Every structure is written in structure tokens, then in C-alpha cells.
Amino acid sequence: MEKGDALVEARGLGRSFGPKRVLDDVSLVMRAGEVTGFVGANGAGKTTTIQLMLDLLRGEGRTLFLGNPLHAWGAPGTVVGAVLGGVAGHPNHRLRAHLRMVAAGSAVPDGRVDELLETVGLADGARLRLSELSLGMAQRVGIAQALLGDPPVLVLDEPANGLDPHSIRWLRDFLRAQAAQGRAVLVSSHLLGEMEQLADRVVVLTRGRVVAAAPMAEVLEHAAGRRSVNLEAPDLSALARLVTEHGGHLAPTGGQGATVTGLDRVRIGTLALEARVPLYWLHEEKPSLEDFYLGVAEEEFKIS
């Protein structure tokens, strides 16, 4: 498999619960060597999508893993590893024993367990009971369990929920490393700032529908066109006329402050200098995934 190869293709996924349509014609692709961020508000349908992809829920559409439905693989754990929250096991079981039991069910040798405990930084906690694990440790155990069969695909549903900053950073670095090894990684989250740092591509889900799917670089470039510039100037009337003449819009925010849309910081500063309109302060926010998400979500709500 080469970087960029499509390892997972989900097409036309749909699901209703009674009369309520919760997922409608959702499609996405996971590629080798990339982290795909699956973002949306709580209740947007991210978990339902993942459950349909993994054959944990019946619905419309289909998902192919390396060209075949998941049920066609004799050992699905060698194709995809999933972290869906928590560690399913008896609370009194020791960590190493739990992972060895799961490994045995997938015909994975015990040596793989110790290798993964080292990989996720839990070698010193191997004798802890599952009930003694912190939330961050439990997430690491879930990842180790998902990797037992050395699958080329990883799927994680809201893995950063409740984690402290140290654990979130570890998770980000670890998943980036997994993608660098050639795995296709899907991470669902409503934490947009974290996803911006993690994902190569982003799929935006709003009210059960995909409203955007693009490389992160394109998303941020698009967001840059929607961003605003905050400024202060002694003559806002003159500045407003200047901005309007060049396709922008100035909205006063109180006192000598204003927000400009439609022009970037460099353009505003250059125009003001040439027209001899003084500026006291000029600041432009870095374009973000949050800007993009709020923009496309807003358009979706206007349409429907």
C-alpha cells in the first residue's frame, strides 16, 4: 500500500430511528498515511456513522475495507482496530491478562501484548486492575487492544473526551506516528482546535449529512476568506468609505474599534497608508477549522 491509497470507502450510509432520520447518504474515504478528522456537534451522527461502517448497526449503504466488506474478512481485527470508548473487561482483571485474553481470541501471540504495552507507555502498569485505570490510561489500553492484530486501519470515536492536556498531546503524537507508518486513521471529535492540529483531511457532518470533505490545508485556506480583521482608528467614517470602495465591509464595535470583513490585514493597512487614514491597531485572527466549521454549518442551517 502506498500513501494516499484508499483503504476504506464508505458509500451512501443512512439510518433512521423510527420516524427520525439521523443519517442521510454519508460517504467518506480513509487513505493510507493520513489522519481523517470526522467532525461535528454532539448528536450530528458521527457515532452512528462509525457503527454502520464497522457493521455494529444495520442501515443503508456499505463500507469496503481494502476492497471488501468487513464481514468478508476472516480476521477483521487484522484489518481494522477500533476504539469506541472505555475498556470492555472485568474490573478486577489485570491489564496484561486482559490484553492476553483479547489477543488469544484473535490468535495473536502473547508477545504482541508486551510489545504494545511498551508502545503505549503502560509497561509499568501491566499489573494494574482495569478498575484502577485513569481515563487517559484506559484510552491507551483501548488503543493497544485495537492494535493487537496490527491492522492498517484505525477508527477512534471521540478519543480525547475528558482527557487532560498531557494525555491529549500524547494521543495526537501517537496517532500522527501511526499515520506516518502508513495506517489510515479516522478520528471523530467535536474538539475542533485539537482536530486542526491532528488531521490531514476533514469531513464535516451536520445533522446527519456530510456538508464538507477536503484536505485540512484547503479548509484553512477557505476559512481565511471568511475571517475578519479587528482594528482601531480615529476616523472610522473615512476608513469605512475606503474599505467599501475596495469590496470590504466595516462594522463599528464601539469607541474607535471596528471589524472588517472581505479584506485581509495587509490590504487594509496598505490602503490606509496610501489614503493617509491613520490606524491605531490592526489584528487578524489566524484562520481556523472552527471558522470553517461554523461557516459551513451556518450555511447548512440556512438551506434546510
C-alpha positions as CSV (number, residue, x, y, z in Angstrom):
1,M,0.0,0.0,0.0
2,E,1.2,3.5,-0.9
3,K,0.5,6.7,0.9
4,G,-2.8,8.1,-0.4
5,D,-4.3,4.7,-1.3
6,A,-7.9,4.4,-0.4
7,L,-8.1,1.7,2.3
8,V,-11.7,2.4,3.4
9,E,-14.6,3.6,1.3
10,A,-18.0,4.2,2.9
11,R,-20.8,5.0,0.5
12,G,-24.3,6.1,1.0
13,L,-24.6,5.3,4.7
14,G,-28.0,6.1,6.1
15,R,-30.0,5.3,9.2
16,S,-33.4,6.1,10.8
17,F,-34.6,5.5,14.3
18,G,-38.3,5.2,13.9
19,P,-39.6,8.3,12.1
20,K,-36.4,10.3,12.8
21,R,-33.8,10.4,10.0
22,V,-30.4,10.6,11.8
23,L,-28.0,9.8,8.9
24,D,-28.5,10.6,5.2
25,D,-26.3,9.4,2.4
26,V,-23.0,9.8,4.2
27,S,-19.8,8.9,2.3
28,L,-16.2,9.2,3.2
29,V,-12.8,7.8,2.3
30,M,-9.8,6.9,4.5
31,R,-6.4,6.9,2.9
32,A,-3.1,5.3,3.8
33,G,-0.8,7.6,5.7
34,E,-3.5,10.1,6.6
35,V,-5.5,11.1,9.6
36,T,-9.1,11.9,8.7
37,G,-10.9,14.1,11.1
38,F,-14.6,13.4,11.4
39,V,-16.1,16.5,13.0
40,G,-19.5,17.7,14.0
41,A,-21.5,18.7,17.0
42,N,-22.7,16.2,19.6
43,G,-25.7,14.4,18.0
44,A,-24.6,15.1,14.4
45,G,-24.4,11.4,13.7
46,K,-20.6,10.6,14.0
47,T,-21.0,7.6,16.3
48,T,-23.9,6.2,14.2
49,T,-21.7,6.5,11.1
50,I,-18.8,4.6,12.7
51,Q,-21.2,1.9,13.9
52,L,-22.5,1.4,10.4
53,M,-19.0,1.3,9.0
54,L,-18.0,-1.4,11.5
55,D,-21.2,-3.5,11.0
56,L,-22.2,-2.8,14.5
57,L,-25.5,-1.3,13.3
58,R,-27.8,-2.2,10.4
59,G,-28.6,0.5,7.9
60,E,-28.3,1.7,4.4
61,G,-25.1,1.8,2.2
62,R,-21.9,-0.2,2.5
63,T,-18.3,0.2,3.6
64,L,-15.4,-1.6,2.0
65,F,-12.2,-2.3,3.9
66,L,-9.3,-2.9,1.4
67,G,-11.9,-3.6,-1.2
68,N,-14.1,-6.0,0.8
69,P,-16.9,-5.7,3.3
70,L,-15.7,-6.2,6.8
71,H,-17.6,-9.5,7.3
72,A,-15.8,-11.0,4.3
73,W,-12.5,-10.9,6.3
74,G,-11.8,-14.0,8.3
75,A,-10.0,-12.0,11.0
76,P,-11.4,-8.4,11.0
77,G,-9.1,-7.4,13.8
78,T,-6.2,-7.7,11.3
79,V,-7.9,-5.2,9.0
80,V,-9.4,-2.5,11.4
81,G,-8.9,-1.7,15.0
82,A,-11.5,0.4,16.7
83,V,-11.5,2.5,20.0
84,L,-15.1,3.2,20.8
85,G,-14.7,4.4,24.4
86,G,-13.8,2.6,27.6
87,V,-12.3,-0.8,28.1
88,A,-14.7,-3.8,28.0
89,G,-13.5,-6.2,30.6
90,H,-13.9,-7.4,34.2
91,P,-12.8,-4.6,36.5
92,N,-10.7,-7.0,38.6
93,H,-8.7,-8.3,35.6
94,R,-5.1,-7.2,35.4
95,L,-4.2,-5.2,32.4
96,R,-1.7,-7.6,30.9
97,A,-4.1,-10.6,31.5
98,H,-7.0,-8.7,29.9
99,L,-5.0,-7.9,26.7
100,R,-3.7,-11.5,26.5
101,M,-7.2,-12.8,26.7
102,V,-8.3,-10.5,23.9
103,A,-5.2,-11.5,21.9
104,A,-5.9,-15.2,22.3
105,G,-9.4,-14.6,20.8
106,S,-7.7,-13.2,17.7
107,A,-4.9,-15.8,17.6
108,V,-2.3,-13.1,18.4
109,P,0.8,-14.2,20.4
110,D,1.3,-13.1,24.0
111,G,4.5,-11.3,22.9
112,R,2.4,-8.8,21.0
113,V,0.8,-7.7,24.2
114,D,4.0,-6.7,25.9
115,E,5.2,-5.0,22.8
116,L,2.1,-2.9,22.7
117,L,2.1,-2.1,26.4
118,E,5.6,-0.7,25.8
119,T,4.4,1.2,22.7
120,V,1.5,2.9,24.5
121,G,3.6,3.7,27.6
122,L,1.9,1.2,30.0
123,A,4.6,-1.4,30.6
124,D,5.0,-0.3,34.2
125,G,1.2,-0.5,34.8
126,A,0.7,-4.0,33.3
127,R,-0.4,-5.4,36.7
128,L,-3.0,-2.7,37.4
129,R,-6.6,-3.8,37.5
130,L,-8.9,-2.4,34.9
131,S,-10.8,-0.6,37.7
132,E,-7.6,1.2,38.7
133,L,-7.0,2.8,35.3
134,S,-7.4,6.6,34.8
135,L,-9.3,7.8,31.8
136,G,-6.1,8.6,30.0
137,M,-4.7,5.1,30.7
138,A,-8.0,3.5,29.7
139,Q,-7.7,5.2,26.3
140,R,-4.2,3.9,25.9
141,V,-5.4,0.4,26.7
142,G,-8.1,0.7,24.1
143,I,-5.6,1.8,21.5
144,A,-3.3,-1.2,22.4
145,Q,-6.3,-3.5,22.1
146,A,-7.2,-2.1,18.7
147,L,-3.6,-2.6,17.5
148,L,-3.3,-6.2,18.6
149,G,-3.9,-7.5,15.1
150,D,-1.6,-4.9,13.5
151,P,-4.4,-3.5,11.3
152,P,-3.8,-1.0,8.6
153,V,-6.9,0.9,9.6
154,L,-7.6,2.6,13.0
155,V,-11.0,4.1,13.9
156,L,-11.4,6.2,17.1
157,D,-14.7,7.7,18.3
158,E,-14.2,10.8,20.4
159,P,-10.9,9.6,21.9
160,A,-10.0,12.9,23.6
161,N,-13.2,13.3,25.6
162,G,-12.3,14.0,29.3
163,L,-8.5,13.7,28.8
164,D,-6.1,16.2,30.4
165,P,-3.8,18.3,28.1
166,H,-0.8,15.9,28.6
167,S,-2.9,12.9,27.5
168,I,-4.3,14.7,24.6
169,R,-0.9,15.7,23.4
170,W,0.3,12.1,23.7
171,L,-2.7,10.9,21.8
172,R,-2.1,13.4,19.0
173,D,1.6,12.5,18.6
174,F,0.8,8.8,18.8
175,L,-1.9,8.9,16.1
176,R,0.3,11.1,13.8
177,A,3.0,8.4,14.2
178,Q,0.6,5.7,13.3
179,A,-0.4,7.5,10.1
180,A,3.3,8.0,9.3
181,Q,3.7,4.2,9.4
182,G,1.1,4.0,6.6
183,R,-2.1,3.4,8.5
184,A,-5.3,5.1,7.6
185,V,-6.7,6.7,10.8
186,L,-10.2,8.1,11.4
187,V,-10.8,10.2,14.5
188,S,-14.2,11.6,15.3
189,S,-14.4,14.6,17.6
190,H,-16.3,17.9,18.3
191,L,-13.0,19.4,19.6
192,L,-12.1,21.5,16.6
193,G,-8.9,23.1,17.9
194,E,-7.4,19.7,18.6
195,M,-8.6,18.2,15.2
196,E,-6.9,21.1,13.4
197,Q,-3.6,20.1,14.8
198,L,-4.1,16.4,14.2
199,A,-5.9,15.7,10.9
200,D,-4.7,15.8,7.3
201,R,-8.2,15.7,5.9
202,V,-11.5,16.7,7.4
203,V,-15.1,15.5,6.9
204,V,-17.8,17.8,8.4
205,L,-21.1,16.2,9.5
206,T,-24.1,18.4,10.2
207,R,-27.5,16.9,11.2
208,G,-26.6,13.6,9.7
209,R,-25.3,14.9,6.4
210,V,-21.7,15.5,5.1
211,V,-21.5,19.2,4.3
212,A,-17.8,19.3,3.5
213,A,-14.9,17.0,2.9
214,A,-11.4,18.3,2.0
215,P,-7.7,18.4,2.9
216,M,-7.1,20.4,6.0
217,A,-4.9,22.9,4.1
218,E,-7.8,23.7,1.7
219,V,-10.2,24.0,4.7
220,L,-7.9,26.6,6.3
221,E,-7.4,28.4,3.0
222,H,-11.2,28.6,2.7
223,A,-11.5,29.8,6.3
224,A,-9.0,32.6,5.6
225,G,-11.5,34.1,3.1
226,R,-14.2,34.3,5.9
227,R,-12.0,35.7,8.7
228,S,-12.3,39.2,10.0
229,V,-9.8,41.9,10.9
230,N,-10.2,43.8,14.2
231,L,-8.8,47.4,14.3
232,E,-8.9,50.7,16.0
233,A,-8.9,54.0,14.1
234,P,-9.7,57.7,15.0
235,D,-11.7,58.2,11.8
236,L,-13.9,55.2,11.2
237,S,-16.1,57.0,8.7
238,A,-13.2,57.7,6.4
239,L,-11.9,54.1,6.9
240,A,-15.4,52.7,6.2
241,R,-15.6,54.5,2.9
242,L,-12.1,53.3,1.9
243,V,-12.9,49.7,2.8
244,T,-16.3,49.8,1.0
245,E,-14.6,51.2,-2.2
246,H,-12.4,48.1,-2.3
247,G,-15.0,45.4,-1.7
248,G,-14.9,45.1,2.1
249,H,-17.3,45.9,4.9
250,L,-16.6,47.7,8.2
251,A,-18.8,47.3,11.2
252,P,-18.1,49.5,14.3
253,T,-17.7,47.6,17.6
254,G,-17.7,50.6,20.0
255,G,-15.5,53.6,20.5
256,Q,-12.7,53.6,17.9
257,G,-13.0,49.9,17.3
258,A,-14.3,48.1,14.3
259,T,-14.3,44.8,12.5
260,V,-13.6,44.5,8.8
261,T,-14.6,41.6,6.5
262,G,-13.7,41.0,2.9
263,L,-10.2,42.4,3.1
264,D,-7.1,41.0,4.9
265,R,-4.9,42.8,7.3
266,V,-2.2,43.6,4.8
267,R,-4.6,45.0,2.3
268,I,-6.3,47.2,4.9
269,G,-3.0,48.5,6.2
270,T,-1.7,49.3,2.7
271,L,-4.9,51.1,1.7
272,A,-5.0,53.1,4.9
273,L,-1.3,54.1,4.4
274,E,-1.9,55.2,0.8
275,A,-5.0,57.2,1.7
276,R,-3.4,58.7,4.8
277,V,-6.1,57.3,7.1
278,P,-4.5,56.6,10.5
279,L,-4.8,53.3,12.2
280,Y,-4.0,52.7,15.9
281,W,-4.3,48.9,16.0
282,L,-4.8,46.1,13.5
283,H,-5.2,42.4,14.2
284,E,-6.2,39.4,12.1
285,E,-7.0,36.0,13.7
286,K,-5.3,33.0,12.2
287,P,-7.8,31.0,10.1
288,S,-9.1,28.0,11.9
289,L,-11.1,24.9,11.5
290,E,-13.6,26.4,13.8
291,D,-14.1,29.3,11.4
292,F,-14.7,26.9,8.6
293,Y,-17.0,24.6,10.5
294,L,-19.1,27.5,11.8
295,G,-19.4,28.8,8.3
296,V,-20.5,25.6,6.6
297,A,-22.8,24.7,9.5
298,E,-24.4,28.1,9.3
299,E,-25.0,27.7,5.5
300,E,-26.5,24.2,6.1
301,F,-28.9,25.6,8.7
302,K,-29.9,28.4,6.2
303,I,-30.6,25.9,3.5
304,S,-32.7,23.4,5.5
